Each structure stands twice: as structure tokens, then as C-alpha cells.
Amino acid sequence: MQVLSEFSSEQKPFAFILSCIDSRSPVEIIFDQGIGDLFSARVAGNIINEDILASAEFAVNIVGAKLIMILGHTKCGAMGACLNQTKDGYLKKLIEKIEPTYLKYKNEVDSNAQPQDKLSEYNVLESMQILIDKSDILRQALRDKKIIIAGSIFHLDSGKVEVLRVLDKL
Ligand SMILES: [Zn+2]
């Protein structure tokens, strides 16, 4: 593990990527990145919570990552659980973080041929806004042009990453 020992004393990843736990969306493989290249935060439905915010702030403020990306994906089980109003265990708690977005865009999502995928898109875009609204540190970094924030969807069928929105200023 030559590469690992190279980075054992210091890390300087250029990006922080929040993605879903889905086994079909492994961030390093999708973007062809190696050890030491990315901060990778993964949680079902790539939702934002306080620990994710703290992790992103650490990546930007302490280590100097230049890109924050939220990467949703098609056929996301968490979006499906939200649409099916899953009531099981802690999953219900997680879905409560996606539900406001669903209710906000209910007409657009329900009328779409792929409601699950449409909700994934809105969830990514709303999450970008939540990052800026909640984190003073990330908002300031964006204002100072130290970071850009991108929202993307990984298409499981094609293997392509579609960039939905890029924020490079406030
Ligand atoms: Zn997912």
C-alpha cells in the first residue's frame, strides 16, 4: 500500500462528496479517484444532517477542499421509501428529511413518469440550498469564492453523472 503510506501523515482531498449508501454508487469508482483524493460522506438518500454539515465544514475550513458535490442517483431506495411513506424504525426519521421536498414539489414528482428519480433531483437541489442556509462557514466560503457547490445525479443505467446545478458565487 504505497499510496496509503504516502498520505498517512497528511491528506489534501480536493472535493467533498455527499452520496447515497447505495451499493451501485461507489463514489471513488464512479469518478476514478484513489486514496487521498476525496472526502466521501455517504448516507441513505444523501440527506443533510448536522453531522454531514460538520463533515463538510471540516473538509472546507480545516483541509481546504474546493468542491462540494451532492450526488444523488436514479432508482434511490430512500426516495422510494419516502414515496411509499415507510413507517419502519429509524428509516421513518430519515424520510422525514426528504418529505418537505416531496411535499414542496409533489405535483411535479407525482406527474413525472419516474417519480422516484424526479424526487432524487429535487432532493439534491434542496440539499444544496440547505447547505448554504444552515452553514455560516460554507456560505462564507462560497461568498469568498473558495468553493463551488455542485448538485448531480448518477444514472445507474448509463453510468453517467448529470450535473444539475453549479453554484460558484452568492
Ligand atoms: Zn439511494
Residues whose N, C-alpha, C, O or C-beta is under 5 A from the ligand:
A	BS01	ZN	C20 D22 G45 C76 G77 A78
